[in-house]
């Protein structure tokens, strides 16, 4: 069982950077794939990035590829989303999520994830 607390959101100007963190409780964190999703006002929640339990494989949405980097530190029970070159269209509530290996496939679907953080607001001004 995993509980997630995501943080690090805030207000930043276009072109700036933010680093989101997702702190997980429980000793089984390293067995879960981790993902980040986001939801902008009036839009559906969309996939942003995912990383396997080993950290060997990562996948990104086309909209953030080359700008965002997902990582994890299993020793700290924490996953991260480094966001660079932020754009106003990146404005959204960002959620971290954990997927048990038995459910994980590509990491791109919400249904793959069992545990979710409360969300952290990212606002990018132009």
C-alpha positions in Angstrom: 0.0 0.0 0.0 1.3 3.4 -1.0 0.2 7.0 0.0 1.4 9.8 -2.2 1.9 13.5 -1.5 2.8 15.7 -4.4 4.2 19.1 -4.1 6.4 21.8 -5.7 3.9 23.6 -7.8 3.7 27.3 -8.0 3.7 30.3 -10.3 6.4 30.7 -12.9 7.0 32.8 -16.0 7.1 31.3 -19.4 10.5 29.8 -20.1 11.1 29.1 -16.4 11.4 25.8 -14.5 9.8 24.0 -11.7 10.5 20.7 -10.0 7.6 18.7 -8.7 8.1 16.1 -6.0 6.0 13.1 -5.1 6.7 11.6 -1.6 5.5 8.1 -1.0 4.9 6.2 2.2 5.4 2.5 2.6 8.3 0.2 2.1 7.1 -1.1 -1.3 7.6 2.1 -3.2 10.4 0.7 -5.4 8.1 -2.0 -6.7 5.7 0.6 -8.3 5.9 2.3 -11.6 5.3 6.1 -11.2 3.5 8.5 -13.4 2.6 12.1 -13.7 -0.7 13.4 -15.1 -2.2 16.9 -15.4 -5.5 18.4 -15.7 -6.2 21.9 -17.0 -9.5 23.8 -16.4 -12.2 22.4 -18.7 -10.0 19.6 -19.9 -9.6 15.9 -19.3 -6.8 14.7 -17.2 -3.9 13.8 -19.5 -0.8 11.7 -19.4 2.5 13.5 -18.9 5.2 11.1 -18.1 5.9 7.7 -16.5 8.9 5.8 -15.2 9.2 2.1 -14.5 10.0 0.7 -11.0 13.6 0.1 -12.1 14.0 3.6 -13.6 15.3 2.0 -16.8 12.4 3.1 -19.0 10.6 6.4 -19.3 7.9 7.6 -21.5 6.6 11.1 -22.2 3.7 12.8 -23.8 4.6 14.5 -27.1 3.6 17.8 -25.6 6.3 17.7 -23.0 9.0 15.6 -24.6 12.4 17.3 -24.5 11.3 19.7 -21.8 10.2 17.5 -18.9 12.2 14.8 -17.2 10.7 12.2 -14.8 13.0 10.5 -12.3 12.9 8.6 -9.0 15.0 8.1 -6.0 13.9 4.9 -4.4 16.1 5.4 -1.4 14.1 8.5 -0.6 10.8 7.1 -1.7 10.3 10.0 -4.0 9.5 10.6 -7.6 10.2 13.9 -9.5 9.1 15.8 -12.5 11.6 18.4 -13.7 9.9 20.9 -15.9 11.9 23.2 -18.0 11.0 25.7 -20.7 7.5 26.0 -19.3 4.8 27.3 -21.5 1.4 28.8 -20.5 -0.3 25.7 -21.9 1.5 23.7 -19.2 -0.8 25.4 -16.6 -2.7 22.6 -14.8 -3.0 20.7 -11.6 -0.4 18.0 -11.7 -0.9 14.6 -10.1 1.5 11.9 -9.3 0.4 8.3 -9.3 1.7 4.8 -8.5 1.1 1.6 -10.5 1.6 -1.9 -9.2 3.5 -4.0 -11.6 0.6 -6.3 -12.2 -1.4 -3.3 -13.6 1.3 -1.5 -15.4 1.5 -1.7 -19.1 2.7 1.5 -20.9 2.0 3.8 -18.0 0.0 6.1 -20.2 -3.5 5.2 -19.0 -5.1 6.4 -15.7 -6.6 3.0 -15.2 -3.1 1.5 -14.7 -2.6 3.5 -11.5 -3.9 2.5 -8.1 -2.7 5.4 -5.9 -2.9 9.1 -6.6 -1.5 12.2 -5.0 -3.7 15.2 -4.1 -2.4 17.3 -6.9 -0.3 20.4 -7.0 -1.1 23.5 -9.0 1.3 24.7 -11.7 0.6 28.1 -13.2 2.8 29.5 -16.1 2.3 33.2 -16.9 3.1 34.7 -20.3 
